């Protein structure tokens, strides 16, 4: 007689424990002859273990862990793709942040991408604090190309302004 198929090799059956609780028992023998007698508190856990034993028997090695999930195949592929793009932060954290950005942008009838584009077009860094002397110097430097009379008027007006100020503001 030939060897048993894997699905026949490991039997799962429901058992009632002496205390009245229900458990699921796996019974079988591996290809190497090791007897398996294990008990689990849920049927999905028992089926998970049976599948692992069958894979071991077939000498199938895999990097993935088999888990029971409510996700569809497409959702699992999508989750794996998202995880492969970002391994330093939790995907749930990223989704929460994005949802908050969507909520805030929708108040302006924009998408987060449109809101960011608006920000990039219109943002200017905080103003720099300067002493009056430094600001005067910067202003006059920016007007180097002005003609003589205009440049002279700027110098005169700024000097009059600075003469009447308290020296503590000249800095």
ABEGO torsion letter per residue (X at the ends): XBBBBAAAABBBBBBBBAAGBBBBBBBEBBAAGBBBBBBBABAAAAAAAAAAAAAAAAGBBBABBBBBBABBAAAAAAAAAAAAABAABBAAAAAAAAAAAAAAAAAAGBBAAAAAAAAAAABBBBBBBBBAAAAAAAAAAAAAABBAAAAAAAAAAAAAAAAABBAAAAX
